[in-house]
Amino acid sequence: MDCCSLKKDVKLQMKNSQVDLSKLTSILDKYNGTQGSLISILQEVQEYYNYLPMQALNYIAENTGIKAAKIHGVATFYTQFRLKPIGKYLVMLCQGTACHVNGSKGIEQALREELKIKEGETTEDGLFTLSNVACLGCCSLSPVMMINGETHGKLTLDTVKEIIQAIKQKEAKEA
């Protein structure tokens, strides 16, 4: 597919979906002809959208010659990839051995009650997504959670609620 028809195809797909596919051209051009670049392509696409939209996965398949089933298989196999958008704040709660022994299940319940969502869900306002992870590597701080890269350790039921409420208050002031 030549450059001009590729750009027309992008514009056509943009009309037919709510996902702007125009950025994909430069990502695919960067890896054009490079064997074994699918994971790198998916990482960049996810970095751009904050998840992997199905329209983007189909576009990658159509324009790289990689079968859609293979792309979807890679996207669902690796836990680093997300097929649904996440909230502004990604709450990753450690469920490793030290955290489990020190009460991470109770912390999870407190988060679920405070956010009114289950693990893997995003709040209606799009602010928070709750995700259990196998280990954050902060065992001496257990139980521990990370919110957008910021570590919160030695959690209690009360401190979890305070952390979430502080973020909600900050967001309300900025709105």
C-alpha positions in Angstrom: 0.0 0.0 0.0 1.5 3.4 -1.0 1.6 6.4 1.2 -1.3 8.3 -0.3 -3.7 5.3 -0.2 -2.6 4.6 3.4 -3.5 8.1 4.5 -6.9 7.8 2.7 -7.5 4.5 4.5 -6.6 6.1 7.8 -9.1 8.9 7.2 -11.8 6.4 6.2 -11.3 4.4 9.3 -11.3 7.5 11.4 -14.8 8.3 10.0 -16.0 4.8 10.8 -14.8 4.8 14.4 -14.3 7.0 17.3 -10.6 6.1 17.6 -8.2 8.4 15.8 -5.9 6.1 13.8 -3.7 8.8 12.3 -0.9 8.2 14.7 -0.6 4.6 13.7 0.9 5.4 10.4 4.1 6.8 12.0 4.3 3.9 14.4 4.0 1.3 11.7 6.5 3.2 9.4 9.0 3.2 12.3 8.9 -0.7 12.4 8.3 -1.3 8.7 10.2 -4.4 7.6 11.5 -5.1 11.1 10.9 -8.8 12.1 9.6 -9.4 15.6 8.4 -5.9 16.2 4.8 -6.6 17.2 5.3 -6.2 20.9 7.1 -2.9 20.3 4.3 -1.7 18.0 1.6 -2.7 20.6 3.6 -0.9 23.4 3.7 2.3 21.4 0.0 2.1 20.4 -0.9 1.5 24.0 1.2 4.4 25.2 -0.6 6.6 22.7 -4.2 5.5 23.5 -3.6 4.3 27.1 -5.1 1.0 25.9 -5.3 -1.1 22.7 -8.5 -0.2 20.9 -9.9 -3.0 18.7 -9.9 -0.7 15.7 -6.2 -0.1 16.2 -5.5 -3.8 16.4 -7.4 -4.4 13.1 -5.6 -1.5 11.5 -2.2 -3.0 12.5 -3.3 -6.4 11.0 -4.4 -4.8 7.7 -1.3 -2.8 7.3 1.5 -5.2 8.5 0.3 -8.5 7.1 0.3 -10.0 10.6 -2.9 -12.0 11.2 -5.4 -10.3 13.4 -5.7 -13.5 15.5 -1.9 -13.4 16.2 -2.1 -9.7 17.2 -5.1 -10.3 19.5 -3.3 -13.4 20.9 -0.2 -11.3 21.8 -2.3 -8.5 23.2 -4.3 -10.8 25.5 -1.4 -13.0 26.5 0.8 -10.3 28.0 -0.5 -8.7 31.1 1.1 -5.4 30.2 -1.5 -4.8 27.5 -5.0 -3.5 28.1 -8.0 -3.9 25.8 -10.2 -1.5 27.7 -9.5 2.1 28.8 -8.4 2.7 32.3 -9.1 5.5 34.7 -6.9 8.6 35.3 -5.6 6.9 38.4 -4.5 3.2 38.1 -4.6 1.7 41.6 -2.4 -1.4 41.6 -2.9 -3.4 44.8 -0.2 -6.0 45.6 -1.5 -9.5 46.3 2.0 -11.1 46.8 2.7 -13.3 49.8 3.9 -10.6 52.2 0.9 -8.3 51.3 -1.5 -11.2 51.5 -0.3 -12.2 55.0 -0.5 -8.6 56.1 -4.1 -8.0 55.0 -4.2 -7.1 51.3 -7.6 -8.8 51.0 -9.1 -6.5 53.6 -7.4 -3.5 51.8 -9.0 -4.7 48.6 -12.4 -4.8 50.2 -11.9 -1.2 51.6 -10.9 0.0 48.1 -13.9 -1.7 46.5 -16.2 0.0 49.0 -14.6 3.4 48.7 -14.5 3.3 44.9 -17.7 1.3 44.4 -16.1 -1.0 41.8 -14.7 -4.5 41.6 -11.2 -5.5 40.7 -10.5 -4.8 37.0 -13.3 -2.1 36.8 -13.2 1.7 36.4 -15.3 4.1 38.3 -18.2 5.7 36.5 -16.4 9.1 36.5 -13.4 7.6 34.8 -11.1 8.5 37.7 -10.0 5.2 39.2 -9.3 1.7 37.9 -8.6 -1.0 40.5 -6.1 -3.8 39.5 -4.7 -6.6 41.7 -1.1 -7.4 40.8 1.1 -10.4 41.8 3.9 -8.3 43.3 5.1 -4.7 43.5 8.4 -5.7 44.9 7.9 -3.6 48.1 7.5 -6.4 50.6 8.9 -4.4 53.5 6.0 -2.0 53.0 3.3 -4.6 52.9 0.4 -4.3 52.4 1.2 -1.9 49.6 -0.5 -0.3 46.6 0.8 1.9 43.8 -1.3 4.7 42.3 0.1 6.1 39.0 3.7 5.1 40.0 3.4 6.5 43.6 3.9 3.8 46.3 1.7 3.7 49.4 2.8 1.2 52.0 2.0 -0.1 55.5 -1.7 0.4 54.5 -4.6 0.2 56.9 -8.3 0.2 56.2 -8.4 3.9 57.2 -5.3 5.0 55.3 -6.6 3.5 52.1 -9.8 5.5 52.4 -7.9 8.7 53.3 -5.6 8.3 50.2 -8.6 7.8 47.9 -10.5 10.7 49.4 -7.5 13.0 49.1 -7.3 12.3 45.4 -11.1 12.8 45.0 -10.8 16.2 46.8 -7.8 17.2 44.6 -9.8 16.3 41.5 -12.9 18.2 42.7 -10.8 21.4 43.3 -9.3 21.1 39.8 -12.6 20.6 38.1 
